[in-house]
Amino acid sequence: MTHCPACFAQKFCRRWLVVTPDELRNPHFVIDARNFIHGRMVRHNITPGTLLDRLLNTVSLMEGDFRNGAWGKIDLPIHVFEVPDADIDAGRGAVMRESILDWVAYNFGRAWDDRVNAQLHGIGQQRFIVIASLARAIWWQDVQMWGIRAANDNDPKP
């Protein structure tokens, strides 16, 4: 695998950095990630039910390891998309699976306005970290500006 000069100096590619809770505190980052992933879903005819599988299949063909902010190798918590055995045993497996699909559709199944104050909490934040980290690894060149806005957008003031 070849690295750009910045990644070569760090000895790994920055595309593999896992999205952090600090990044998710920036509502523009969340909106940009949602809109980017939504656009890819529309362009490639990906449904909420197949999004995670498509991302995981693509990443599995790539060379690299996910890293935390201290550059250590880590595994993404994919389990946050799995229905717990206790819920399956109690007959709630289908309902829980539908809840997960509803979450994916809500977050990535539509475009989001830039004025929305996007906030993620609990397991939703963990799920978002997984999907956004996979998307960042796959489309690194296209997502480096997530969450960044121009200091002066040259819009005339009313």
Secondary structure, DSSP 4 states (H G I P E B T S, - for coil): ----HHHHHHTS-GGGBPP-HHHHTSHHHHHHHHHHHHHHHHHTT--TTTHHHHHHHHHHTS----B-TTS-B----GGGGSPPHHHHHTT-HHHHHHHHHHHHHHHHSS---TTS-----HHHHHHHHHHHHHHHHHTHHHHTTTT---S---PPP-
